[in-house]
Amino acid sequence: MQTVNWPFSPGRQIHIARAEGAYLITDDGRRILDAAGGAIVVNVGHGRQRVADKVMEATRDYSYVVPPWITPSRAAMSAVLCEHWLPANLQRIHCTSGGSEANESAIKMALQFHSARGDAGRTRILSRSLSYHGTTMKTTAVSGHQARKKGLTGALEGAPSVATPYPLRCPLGSHHPDTGEYYARLLEETILAEGAETIAAFLAEPITGSSGGAIVPPDDYWPRVREICDRYGILLILDEVMTGFGRTGTPFGYQHWPIEPDILVGGKGLAGGYAPLGGVFATENVGATLDSAGMSVMFHTFGGHPAACAAAAEVLMIMVEENLVERSADQGAKLHARLNETFRDHPHVAEVRGRGLLAAIEIVEDRSDLTCFSPDADLTNRVVAAALRKGVFFYGGGTGDVRDIVCMGPPFTIGETEIDLMCEVLLESVNEAI
Ligand SMILES: Cc1ncc(COP(=O)(O)O)c(C=O)c1O
């Protein structure tokens, strides 16, 4: 096999020649089930000719146009977003080229919002202990992900943080009935201790992505959080880079609860992996407040690139036409049922969790007291490697401190054969690695 100077750090090289449906095909013809949809990105499946055609047209007809100007692809994407995806109150759209830039832009919007209202003391972003928001210095600083801060901590700004709900490991007891209230109260106490008047926004993932492994909070948590943010004048930014655009069986993850954010952040599934794209969707209140002070969020040169918007418009329409959000909910329910059946009595799987087609298992050394395997066991990586040898790609999760987590996020088009294959291979791989 040809050796290529890729990636940055030497490691095992996997050569993918093409992909179709839910499968990646290596250059020697092996088929790998893409049970993680790449980095939990691919929603409509690989190889959609109509998406490729639209990207080709955009590239041919207008290649690059500065982000604030309108192209047919930007108009098409904006129309489909407003008509089919975004709630009426979140239709101010700012596009970037990925999730990190989108979170960075959302943070800047929140800071500018308060500044525009003459409340310039609100300069801090409150985030959560177990989270991931991106690779820029600010999004790294506000992420609760120790492994991704290695070698950077001295240069990262300190950021106020509060515990992420973790029902399995709630200090009151595993899945204690007061878990939601417990974590909501911690939020309020943290805001008061840090000084509410210094906090611009609370930034969080509605369902924790790969850092925690598809952790779903109790049902009373998010309504209480919304109430607390409102009480203290703090904007709520929901990072739906992983959970957005149907991944959890609703258009956006927050829609499992009766709340709405002030700023919603998307990426990954927005263009289904066909092009790099992130999106920030703000309320009219946020947008109009920035306008009134002559403020705007600076664009990234490649933000909302015409070809990326063309891909997104088509991917979002495919999901509407093929009812893929409902399919994510239905196939997700089947996946969770099969995973639960497979691992219910497994001595080393503490729980199966997630919603829709975002799922994870947490592996422990001792299920009775939830002790983790030592980091030296490198268990997550060994499970993922074993599965890959058997032809299924899973996504390793966790933060180093929080481990060992294997995440799943397949295309919404998967069938029962693929669900069965995922569960069989995952069980064999966990057993083999342990
Ligand atoms: C919840 C969440 N936010 C932000 C990001 C960063 O997005 P990107 O890698 O596109 O910059 C990710 C990426 O995994 C994510 O899962």
The ligand as an ORCA input file, in Angstrom:
! r2SCAN-3c Opt
* xyz 0 1
  C     -20.615     19.590     20.236
  C     -19.498     20.033     19.342
  N     -19.227     21.346     19.240
  C     -18.248     21.801     18.450
  C     -17.468     20.942     17.715
  C     -16.368     21.482     16.834
  O     -16.751     21.422     15.501
  P     -15.664     21.379     14.315
  O     -14.818     20.177     14.553
  O     -16.507     21.303     13.069
  O     -14.902     22.641     14.379
  C     -17.721     19.568     17.773
  C     -16.898     18.623     17.002
  O     -16.836     17.459     17.279
  C     -18.767     19.101     18.616
  O     -19.043     17.807     18.709
*
